Amino acid sequence: MRLIVTLILLLFIAAGIALGALNADLVGYDLGFAHMELPKGAALLLALVIGWLLGGLTAWLGVSFGHRRQRRQKPAGKTKTTPAGA
């Protein structure tokens, strides 16, 4: 299993190197408050990382708020029951 993971990792590293080498042209980005010139490959990698982080943050917040909502609703749903013999 470790060999398969290593081979897949090496494949993605090779693809990343090829993508960066084939897209070495500089591209200008004007963000309104800053102007940057990045290689296309670096800009693509940066967009991928930002999207991955924002997606993970969104998923984490969604799960966190869901758990918090369940904890708040749990005590309200409990009813006090008395034993049948009392």
C-alpha positions as CSV (number, residue, x, y, z in Angstrom):
1,M,0.0,0.0,0.0
2,R,2.8,2.4,0.9
3,L,4.4,1.7,-2.5
4,I,1.2,2.7,-4.4
5,V,0.9,5.9,-2.4
6,T,4.5,6.8,-3.1
7,L,4.1,6.1,-6.8
8,I,0.9,8.3,-6.9
9,L,2.7,11.0,-5.0
10,L,5.6,10.9,-7.5
11,L,3.2,11.0,-10.4
12,F,1.6,14.2,-9.1
13,I,5.0,15.8,-8.4
14,A,6.1,15.0,-11.9
15,A,2.8,16.5,-13.3
16,G,3.3,19.6,-11.2
17,I,6.8,20.1,-12.4
18,A,5.7,19.6,-16.0
19,L,2.8,22.0,-15.5
20,G,5.1,24.6,-14.0
21,A,7.7,24.3,-16.8
22,L,5.1,24.5,-19.6
23,N,3.4,27.6,-18.0
24,A,6.4,29.7,-17.2
25,D,5.1,32.9,-18.7
26,L,4.4,35.8,-16.4
27,V,0.8,36.9,-16.0
28,G,-0.1,40.2,-14.4
29,Y,-2.9,40.3,-11.7
30,D,-4.5,43.5,-10.6
31,L,-6.3,42.9,-7.3
32,G,-7.3,46.5,-6.8
33,F,-5.1,47.1,-3.8
34,A,-2.0,45.3,-5.2
35,H,-0.5,44.4,-8.6
36,M,1.3,41.1,-9.0
37,E,3.1,39.3,-11.7
38,L,3.3,35.5,-11.3
39,P,4.1,32.6,-13.5
40,K,0.9,30.8,-14.7
41,G,1.8,27.6,-12.9
42,A,2.4,29.4,-9.6
43,A,-0.9,31.3,-10.0
44,L,-2.8,28.0,-10.7
45,L,-1.2,26.4,-7.7
46,L,-2.0,29.4,-5.5
47,A,-5.6,29.3,-6.6
48,L,-5.8,25.6,-5.9
49,V,-4.4,26.0,-2.4
50,I,-6.7,29.0,-1.6
51,G,-9.7,27.0,-2.9
52,W,-8.7,23.9,-0.8
53,L,-8.3,26.0,2.3
54,L,-11.6,27.9,1.9
55,G,-13.4,24.6,1.1
56,G,-12.0,23.0,4.2
57,L,-12.9,26.0,6.3
58,T,-16.4,26.0,5.0
59,A,-16.8,22.3,5.7
60,W,-15.4,22.7,9.2
61,L,-17.6,25.6,10.0
62,G,-20.7,23.7,8.7
63,V,-20.0,20.7,10.9
64,S,-19.1,22.8,13.9
65,F,-22.3,24.8,13.7
66,G,-24.3,21.7,13.2
67,H,-22.8,20.1,16.3
68,R,-23.5,23.2,18.3
69,R,-27.1,23.3,17.1
70,Q,-27.6,19.6,18.1
71,R,-26.1,20.3,21.6
72,R,-28.5,23.2,22.1
73,Q,-31.5,21.2,21.0
74,K,-30.7,18.0,22.9
75,P,-31.6,19.3,26.5
76,A,-34.9,20.8,25.2
77,G,-35.9,17.5,23.7
78,K,-35.5,15.5,27.0
79,T,-38.6,15.0,29.1
80,K,-38.7,13.9,32.7
81,T,-40.2,10.5,33.1
82,T,-41.3,8.9,36.4
83,P,-41.0,5.2,37.1
84,A,-44.1,3.1,36.4
85,G,-44.5,2.1,40.0
86,A,-44.4,5.6,41.5
